[in-house]
Amino acid sequence: MEKRILYFDCFSGISGDMTIGALLDLGIDQTLFLAELNKIQLDEYEVEIKKGLKKGVSGTDFTVHLHSDVQQHSHQHDHGHQHDHHHDSHEHKHDHKHEHKHEEHEHKHLHNEEPHVHAHSRNLSDIYKIIDNSNLSEFVKETSKKIFLIVAEAEAKIHAKTIDDVHFHEVGAVDSIVDIIGAAICVEMLKVDEIQCSEINLGSGFVHCEHGIFPVPAPATLEILTGMPVYSKNAKKELTTPTGAAILKALCSGYGSAPEFIVEKIGYGLGKRDMETPNVLRVMIAKKKSTDSLIMLETNIDNMNPEIYSYLFPKLLDNGALDVFTTAIVMKKNRPANILSVLCKEKNAEQIESLLFTETSTLGIRKYKVERAELDRRLEKISTKYGEITIKIASKNGEIIKFSPEYEDCSRIASETGVPLIQIYNEAVMEGQRKIFMQ
């Protein structure tokens, strides 16, 4: 069985708008995406999606344009409180139009000064209401709330506040709502089985935050990225924002270098930075042969009536065992014994363990994790002169490797007809070869 994997390659960091740009660049239907995004009951913004280049790399640029009344409010508020999150005055002056919304607001939208929480701010509960009152799918709602909660918890911890005391300024909240919900919509539309990401480039330098100048990464970003692999290279700029970090934290089940897989699609989300290296987020859709993570339970038995095995094996299989077998051994004092081995999924291990303790004479069980690689399998019916028989066909990468008749069908027909079992089995093999390999 194959898994469909979404892999984030964060060699130039990650932000909310870069995430959506990259996912859309994989070929998501933009009309359907915008229709889903319009389910948010907000009229304070418009989005712009366009193709562009960064250092010769073609990708998708996703931008949230806020309506003029909100932008004007933002301009007055930001300059009054000096919450701007730029790296130097030259950059702020010349790149304000593009960077102000996506790479500066990700920090300054969190306002924790209790004496004057702004009248146009929203807390986490307000944002949850916006999400819950929409017609978005349950997956998008729950994923969006999970991402917002990660950001809010990080800010609350840093500033020694409760989550309810963390407020999102109106402009920043709209920006973040669109980016976070938009990312969740894209992930749902891609229908992947697993999401992973590379080591995350944080950038370097210093940023102006609400409470002063901090080294990159800013406190909220670093708090969110706890436990995830990060590094700092190349740009003297902030490359990873809290929203980008929270998206990865909420979605990814694995981190690190790209695993062995077959790449199917590649997308690039354009950032708003101009650097020596391309400021892009690269994402990939890939397929990977899945291996089951299983539990092997084993115990040595030398003092049990062997007739019990005939009762025990079916019971273990009925309770989730994937395979049961014994291996003859010689124990201390030259006593003959058996190793009883049971293979099962992790979720069934506790039940299997309980059965081994209650149904056998064992006093102890060994447990360890194993991985199982297996061929793809399917069942087909074939017609023989003795009747219809099921065959199991095994394949790899679409190529049939082997097949075998199902014992239960052959045994039943043998009992009903009196024809020797081996004769029915051989007939099924010949008919199977004719059908599968001689078509």
N, C-alpha and C positions, 0 to 999 in steps of 0.2 A: 504494500500500500504506500502511496506517495502523499507527502504533505506539501501544501502550498504555503510558502513562507514569504513574509514581507520583511525585508532587511533594510534598516536605516544605516547608511554610511555617513557618519557625522565628522568627516575630516575637516569641515569648515564650520563646525557647530550646528546649532539647530534653533529655530524660533517658530512661533506659531504660523506665521505667513509662509515661511519656507516649507513647512510641513505640508500645508495644503497645496502649495504650488507643485511640490514634488509628486504628491499623490495624484493630483489632476494630470500631471505630465505622463503618468502611466497609461493614460487613455480613458480615464473616467468620463462618462457622458456629462458634459458641463451643464446641459439643460436640465437633466435629472438632478444633478448636484444642487443647482441654484433653486430648483423647485423645493427640494428638501430644506435648504437653508432659509427659504422664505417662510417656513413654518414657525420660525422664531417671531414672536409678536413684538418686533422692534422696528421703528421707522426712522432711526437716527443715523443710518449709514447706507452706503452703496458699495458694491464690490466691483473691482476691475480685474479681469483675467486676461493676460496677454502673453505672447511668446516674446522672448528676449535673449540676449547673450550676456555672458559674464566670462571675460577672458577667452572668448571664442567658443564657450560651451553654451549650447542652446538649451533653454529650459522654459519653465512657466513662472511668470511673476504674478503673485496674488496680492492685491492691495485692498485694504478697507478704507474707503473715503467717508469721513464723517461729515454730516451736514453743517452748513456754515455757522448756524447758531451754536452748535456744540463745539465746533472748532474755535469760535471766538471765545467761548467760555473757557475752553482749555487753555488758550493762549494767555488770558488774563490770570487764570489760577496758577498756572505753572510758573510764570515769571514772578508772581507775587510771593510764592513760597519757595522758589528756587529748587524745584524737584526735578529739573531737567536732568536727563541721564545721558549726557554727551561726554565725549572724551577730550575734546579741546574746543576752544572758541571758534577756530577756523572751520572745523568739521560741522559744528552746530550751525554756523552762519550759512554755509553753502549747501548743506545736505538736509536742512531742516524739513523740507517738504516730504521727503521719503522716509527718513530714519526716525522722525519724531514719533510717528504712530507705532511702528512695529518694534523698534529696538530700544526706544527710550521708555515708552509707557509701560513696558512689561514690569518695570520696578516701581515706577512712581504711581501706578494706579492703586497701590496699597497705602492707605492713609491711616496711621495709627495714633495720631495726636488727639487724645480724647477731648481736650478743651474746645476744639471746633471741628467736629466731623462735618464735612461739607454737606450742604442741603441736597446736592445732586449726587450723593454717593449711594452705593448699594453694598449691602453686606451679603454674606454667603446665602442666607435664607432668602433674600430678595432674588438672587440669581437662580436659586433652586426653583422658586416660583415661576420665573420666566421659562425655565426648562420644562417644568411639570405641566404648565398651562399650554404648551405647544402640542402639535399633533405629530411630533417626532416619534420614531420607533422607541421601544423600551430599551433596546441596545444603545441607541444614541443618547437617550436620556441618562441612563445609568453610567455610561462611559464618560459623558461630559461632566456629570456631577462628581465622579471619582477624580477626574483631573483637577477640577476646581478645588476640591477638598484637599488635595495634595499641596496646592499652592497656598491655600489659606492656613493649613496646619503648619507649614514652614514659616510663614510670616508671623503667625501667632507665637510660635516657639521662640523665634528670634527676638521679638519685641515684648516677650513676657505678657502677652494678652490672651484672652480667650478667643476662640474662633469667631464668636459673635461680634467681638470688638474690631475685627479686621474689616475695614471698609475699602471698597473698590470705587475710585473716582469714576464719574459717569463716562468720560471718554475712554479711559483705560478699560472699564468694564465692558463697554460695547465692543471694543477691539478684541478683548480676550474672549468674550462670549462667542463672537463670530469665529475666531481662530480655533477655539477648543471644540465647539459644536461642529464646525466645518471639518475638523480632523476626524472626529468620531463618525460623521456621515461618510467620509471617504473610506475609512477602514471598513465600515459595514458594506459599502458598495463593492469593495475589492474581494470580499468573501475568502479571506485567507484562514489557514488553520493555525498559524503561529506567527508571532512578531518578535524579531530580534534586532539588536543594534550593535554597532561597532563601539570601540572606545570613543569617547566624546571629547572633541577639542574645545577647550574653554576659551581660548584666546589669552590675552595678557593685558597688562596695563592697569589703569585705575578708572573707576566710574564714580560719577556724582550721584549719590542716593539721598534719600530723604533726610538721613541723619548725619551726612557727611560724605567724605571721599573714602571709598573702599577699593582694595585691590580686586581685580578680576580673579575668580568669579565673585559676583555680589553675594551677600549672605544668604538670600533666599535661594538662589541657584545652587549654591554649595550644599545647603541643607537638603534640598530635594534630591540632589545627586548622591547622597550618602549611600554607600554600598555598591555604587556603579563605577565602572572603569573610566577614568578621565585622564587627560593630559593637557599640557599647554604648549602650543607651538605656533611659530610664524607670526601672526598678526598681533600688533600692540593695540588690540581692540577687544571688546566683549563679543564673543561669537555665540555663546549659548545663553539663552534667556530663561527665566523661570517657567514661562509657558511651554517652551520647547522641552525643557528638562522634565516638566510634569507629564507631558504627553508620553515621553519615553518611559517614565516611571510607571505610569498607569497601564501601558499597553504591552511592554516587552517582557517576555518570559526568559530571555537569555541575552547575555552581553558578551562582547569580545570580538575577536577576529571572525571573519565570515566562515561559517561551517562549509563542509563539502556539499555543494548543491549545483543544480543546473539552472543558470540564469535564463529567464524567459523574457522579461521586460525591464527596462531601466527608465527612471524618471529623474529629472532635475528640477528642484525648486530654487528660484533665484532669490538671494538675499539682497539687502539694500546697501551692503558695504562695497566700497571700491578698494581692492587690495591687490597685492602682487599675485596671490593665488586666487583661484575662482571662489567667490563667496556663494557657494551653492550647496544644497543638501541633495545627496544622491540616494535614491531608493531603488530597490530591486524586488521584483517578484520572481521567485525561484521555486523549483521543485526539489524535494529531498526525499530519498527513500527512508521511510520511517522505521525505526527499530523500537520494539516494545520494551519498556523497562519493567521487568518482572521480578518476583521474589521466588527464590528456591528455599524450601524448607526441607531439612534432612534430619533423620534420627536413626541411630543404630538400635536394632531390636534383636535380642537373643533369647527371650523368655516368653514368647507369645505363641499361642496355638496358630499354626499357619492357615487354618480354615477361616480365621477372622479376616484375612486379606480379601477373600472373595466377597465378603460383606462390605469391607472398608472401601475398596477401590471405587465402586459405583457411587457410594455416599460422598466421597471426596469430590468426584466429578460433578455430582449434582449440586455441590456447594461452591462451585467456582474453580475447581482445579482444572488446569489446562492439560496437565500430563501427570501420571502417577506411575512409578515403577520401583522395582527393588533390585538391588545389586548384592550378590552373595559375597560375604567377607568372612574372615576368621578373626575373632576378637581375642582378648587376653585369656590365658589358660587354654588356648586352642579351641575355644567354643565357636561353633559355626553360627553365623548370624546373617542378617540382612540390613543393608542401608535402605530405608524407605524414603524415597525422594518425591516431593510434590512441588510442581511448578504452578504458580498462580499470579494473578495481578495483585498489585499492592492493596487494592481496596478489599480483596478477599482473604488477605493473609491472616488477619485476626481470627476469622471464622474457621479457616483451615487449621490454624494452630490449636484452637479450642477442640476441634474434632480429634486431632492427633493425641491430645492429652486425655480425652475422655474415652476414646475408642481403642486405644492401644496401651501397651504396658510401658511406654516410654516415660522417662523422668525429665528429659531435656531435649530441646530442639535447636538445631543450628539454622540460622537465617542469613541470607546474603542476596544482594541485588545482582541480577544478570540481565544482559541485553539479548534479544532474540531477533535475528534478521530472518525474514521469511519471504517466500515467493507469493505473488498475487494469486489468489485462487478463486475459481468459480465452479458452479455445478451445472451440468447439462444432462439432459435425458437422451439416450440412444435406444433405438429399436433393435432387438435381436429376435431370433426365432423362438426364444424362450419367453420373451416378453420385454417390457421396458425396464431399462437399468440406468441408474444414475452413475455418471462418472465425474470425478473431481479433476479439473484441469488446472495445472500450475504454470504460471508464466512470469517472465521478467522483462520489463520494458516493452511489453506488448508481444513478446515472442514466446510461444508455447514451448515449455521445457519438457514437461512430462504429464502423464495423466494416469489415473487408476480407477477401476470400478469400485463402487461402494460395496463393502462387505455385506451390509445389512440387506441390500436388494438381492444380491446373489444368494445369500443364505435363505432368504424367504422363498425365492423361486425354486431353489433346490428342495426345500421341504415340501413345497406344494406339488412339484412335478416328479420327484424321485430321481431326477437327473443328478449325477455327481456334481458337487460344488465346484471342483476344479474345472470341469467341462463348461459350466456356465460362466465361470470367471474367464476362461480362455476365449470363449465366444465373445464376451464383452470387450476384451482387449482387441480382438481382431476388428470388430465393428467400430470401436473407438478409433483405431488407427486409420481405418477407411474414411471415417467421417472427418477426422481432424487433419490428417497429414496428406490425404489423397484427393482433397477437394479441388 
